Amino acid sequence: MKKNLLNAALLLALFFPLASFSAEKYEFNDSHIHLTNYIQTGPSLKYFLNRMNKNGVKRSAICGLPLQLEWNVDMDGDKQPSYYLDTNAKLYYYSAVDSIIAREYLALPRKDQKRFDPMICGFNPADANSVNHIKQIISMYPGVFSGIGEFSIYKENVSGKIAGNSATLSSPALGRLFKLAAEIGLVVTIHCDIDSPNEGKTAQRMPRYFTAMYKLLKKYPDTTVIWAHTGLGRNVYPTSHHFECLKMILDNCPNVMFDISWDEVAEKVTRDEQTINKWAQLLKDYPDRFLFGTDSVAPSSNKYSREIHMYDKLWNVLPKNVQVQVKFQNYERVFNQANLRVRAWEQKHLANLSPKINWPHQNDDSSLKKQVYSEKIKFAKPDSSENKVSL
């Protein structure tokens, strides 16, 4: 194991040399980006990298969306709906999204690949087959992925639209996912509403789904978890016990982080001075346990610039050192460690499965792509357009 970790560390030194980036040039790392939307379209990584540079973002954890929106012509006619709130059509899991993300990543030169930490999301967390999908994707695209997610368990307006069985926090299939993530070293980004929609505003009780989530997180202490949005959502409001719940996890689950993301949540966090100060105190008390993210979906130029600054009111009341931890340093600690562990697992396990796979050399930007091609995995030629993902 030590030898594998050493080899992985040497590999990471090639991908993430310390001198590659100027600390003064970048203010953010973005822990939560969806390159594609609910009809699996969006900008290319090459285009999005330009957006990152213009907004002071060094690295991004990049994924697609695991769900595809059905186009029911009988219901919606000849105009394809693109958002789940605009139609009564169903959503279904779209496993090809992981190949879309991997292909976008592999199309970049090495120096640009260093800026992204791709995530696997094209699986149904209610299906025990999900662990096989994750292992297959890692085997197909070695050296690419850092985590799994964002996937959802309870999500307002979405869970009820998904075809098939619904995922639950007590599902054995979800437990298998968490165990596999711990084994490989994958970061898990999970969306789970902490409460039922529209109840938190007046609820003088513990949030409805908190206890089950807490039990899950305690059960898998070796799994690195990012709970997206601290459990809040568009219509999921913090109860009077919200901070108490977060502190309970922070004090008892050292494997768990929270992301501060999504414009819908930003409105709740920054709604008034008193609320901002409460959140600021929480971040000051636990400065190493929160990551900034935008949760931008198929980000456009103007939209992404707005989302980067949606928490400015919160940053403005935080000490500089806490800002840097939440906006920048915590991301690097979490994802650098994940990359080290995942690459070590790949070297240990994939060498036996696929002897032809060799790890990239420092001066050969195309070596990883060549080795993946040698495994007879054929990718379509990337779209020549810079502002669309290659489908």
N, C-alpha and C positions, 0 to 999 in steps of 0.2 A: 504493500500500500504506500509506504514512504517513497519508494522508487517511482510509483505512478504519480504521486503528488509532486515530486521533484521534476519529473518530465513535464507535467502539466504547468508547473510554475515557469519552466523555461519556455514553453509554448506561449504562455500568457505574456512573457516578457517581449516576445516578438509582436504580439497583437496589441499590447498596452504599454509601450515603453514610457517611462516616467517623463521623458523630455518631449513627448509628442505634443503636449498642449501647454499653453501658457495659462497659469491659474488666473491671471488678471483678465484674460480675454473672455472667460466664461463665468456666468453668474449662476446658471441652473444646470441640473440634470433632470430630465423628465422621466418619471417612473411609470408613466401611464399614457401610451399613445396607441390608437387604433388606426392603422394605415388605411383600412377599408371600411366601408359602411355596410348597411343591411342589404345591399344588392351587390356587394363585393367589388365596388369601384372606389377609386381614391387616387391620391398622388403617388408618384414613384418615390422610392427612397432617395434617389438622386435629387429630385425636386425638393423633397422634404428636408434634406440636409441643408439646402440653401436657406430654408425657413429657419432652421435651427441656428445657423451662423448669424443670421440677421437679428435673432432674438437672444443671443448670448447663451445658447444651450450647447453643452459639450457632448453629452451622451443621452440616449433615449432607450427605454425598454419598449420595444415595438412588437405589436401583435395586430392581427386582423380583428374581425368580429366573428365569433363562432357560429352565428346564426344568419341564415339567408331568409329573406322575406319572400313568401310565396307570391307569385303573380297569378291571381285567379281572374281570368278574363271575364268569367260570368259575373264576378263581383265588381271588378275595377275597370273593365273595358280594355281599350287598347293603350291606355296610359299606365305604364308600370309604376306602382307605388314604390317609394324609396325609403319610407320611414314607418315604423310599426304603429305609430299613433295616427297615421293617415288612412288606415284600412283595417278591416276586420279579418284580413287574411292571416293564415298561420305562419309561424316561424319554424324552421327546421335546421338541424345541425349540418354544417357545411365543412366537411373535413379537408377539402381541397385548399382551404384558406392557408393552411400551414405551408403547403408547397408554394403558394403565391409569395408568402413572406420570405421563405428560404431562397427562392429564385431572385427576388429583389435584392436580398442581401448578397448573394453570391455574384450578382452582376456588378457590384461595386468593386473598385480597387481596394487593396488591403488597407490603405491609410484611411479610407472612409468606412470600411467595415468596423474599425476600432470604435466608431462612434455609436454603434448600435448593439443592443442586447436583445435578440429576438426571443419571443415567447410562443409556445405551442398552445393553441386554444381550440382547434377544430375537433372537439370531442364532446360527447354527452356525459356529464358527470353522474347521471343516473344509470349509466350502462357500464357494467364491469369490464366490457371490452376496451374501455378507454385507456387502460394501462398498456394494452397491446398497441393501440394507435400511437401512444407517446413513444414507446420503444421503437416502433417501426419508423417514425419520423426521425428520431435521433440516429437510427442506423442509416437511413437514406441520406441525411444531411449532417454528417459528423462535423464537429467544430463550429456549428452554427448557433444552437439554441442554449439559452441560459435559464429558462423557467417555463412554467405553464400558467396560462391565464391570459387575460382576465376571463374567468368563467363565472357564471352566476348560479346561486342556489335559490334564494328568494329575491325576486326583483319585481317591483311594482310594474304593472302594465305589460310585462314581458313574460313572466312565468306562465300565466294563463293562456298565452298565445302559442306556446311551444307544443308541437305535435308529439305524441307519445307520453311516456311516464314522466312525472315531475321529479326532480332531484330533491332530496331532503338532507338535512344535516346529519341524520343518523343512518344514512344509507351505507351499506357495506361497500358499494361501488366507490363512494367518496373516500371511505377509509383506505381502500386499495390505492387510490390516487395519492393520498397523503403519504402512505408508506413508500410508494415508488419514488416520489419526489425526494424523500429523505435519503433513500438508497443512492439515488443518482446525484443528489445535490442541487436539484432544481428549485428555484424560488417559486412559490405558489402565490399568485395574485387572485384573490377571490372576492367577488361581489356577493354580499349577503345583507339584505335589508335587516337592520337591527330591530325593526318594529313594523307593524302593519301601516299601510298608507293612511295619512291624515289623522292618526290617533295621538301622535306624540305631542301635539301642541298643548293639549289639556291633560294628558295622562299623568297621574300621580302614582306610577307603578314602574316596575322594571320593564324594559322593552320586551316585547313578545318573544323574539327569537334569540335573545341574548344568552339565556342559560344553555340552550342546545349548542350554540356557537362556542361558548366558553368550554363546555365539555369536550368538543371536538379538538379545540386548540390544546387543551391540557393532555388529551390522549396521545397526541403526536408531537412530543417536545423536540424531536430531532428534525422536524420539517420547518423550514424557514417560510413564514407566511406574511404576506402583506394584505391586510384587510382594507379593501378599497373604501374610501370616503368615510371612514370610521362608522360604516353601516348606515349612513344617511343617504337620502335620495331626493328625487324631484318632489314627491309628496310624503317622504319619510322624514319626520321632524324629530329633533332630540327631545326625549322625555326629560322630566326633572332629574332623572337618575343617569343621564347620558355620561357625564364626566365620571361619575362613580363607577360605571361599567367599564369605561376605558381604563381607568386607573387599576381596576381589579385585574384586567388582562395585563397591563403593563407591569404590575407588581408580581404577577404569578406565572406569566408566560414569556420568558425571555426570548423565545423564538419568534415572537410576533411583532410586526411593525404595522403602522397605519400609513396610508397615503392621504394627503390633503389634496384633493383633486375635484374636478367637475364644476362647471360654472353654476349649476343648480345648487350645489353644496356651498360654494363660495358665497352665494347670497345669504345663506343661513349663518355662516361663520362670521361674516362682516356686516351683519344687518344693523348693528348699533354699537356704540362705544363699550357698553357693559359686556356684551357678548364677545367682542374682539378681545377685551382684556382677560376674560375667562379662558379663551383659547390660547392666548399668549402665555398665560401662567402655566397651562398644561404643557406647552412646548418647552417652556423654560425648566419645568420640573423633569421632563423626559426628553432632552434635546437630541438624544441618539436613537429615538424610536419612531420618528416621523420622516416621511419622504414627500417631497413635492411632486405633483404630476398634473397634467392638464386634463387628461381623459378626453383629448380632442379626437374626433371621429372624422376620418378622411380630411385632415386639416388643410384648409385653404390659407392663403397668405394673411389676409386681414383677420380672419377668425383666430388663427393661432397666436397672432400678436396680442389680441385682446385676452385670450385665455392665459397666456404667460403672466399677465399682470393682474389677474382677477383677485389675487390675495395680497395685493400691495398694502392695503390697509392693515392687514395682520403683520406683514413684515416690518412695517414702519414703527411698530411698538415693541419689536423684539430687539434684544442686544445683537450686535453684529455677529458675534461668534455663534449664536443660536441660529440666526438666519443662514449662515454658511453651512452649518450642519444639516439643517432641514432641506435647504434648496440644493445642496451640492454633495457634501461629504458622506452623508448616510447612504446615498445611492451607491457611491463608489465602494464603500465598505461591503454592502450587501451583494452587489453584482460581481465585484471582483472575486469575492469568496465563492460565489456560485460558479463562476467560470472556472475557477481553479478545480473545484470538486467535479463538475460535469466533465471537463476535459480529462481528468484522471480516470473517471468511470469509463469514458469512451476508449481510452487507451487500453484499459484492462480488459474490457468486454468486446469491443468491436474488432480488435486485432484477431481474435479467434473466429469471429463470425465472417469477417471480410478481410482476408490477408492483404488484398491489393490496396487497401486504404493506407496511405502514408500521410503524415502530418506536414503542413506547409513549411517551406524553407524561407528564411528571412528575405531573400532577394527574388523570390518567385511568387508574384502576386496571383498567378493563375494555377498554382499547384493543387490547391484544394479542389478547385473546380475540375481540374483534369482528373483527379482521383475519383471524384464523384461520378464523372462521366464514365470512367473505366469500369464502374460497377453497373454499367448498362442502364443507368437512370437518365432518361432523356428529358431535357428541358426545352420548351419552346424558346425561340430566339426572343430576347427581351424587346419590348416595344421601343421603337426609336424615339417616341415622344417622351419628353422629360417630365410631363405632368400627369401621367397616367401609369397605374400599375400594369405590368405586362401580363395579360391573361392568355 
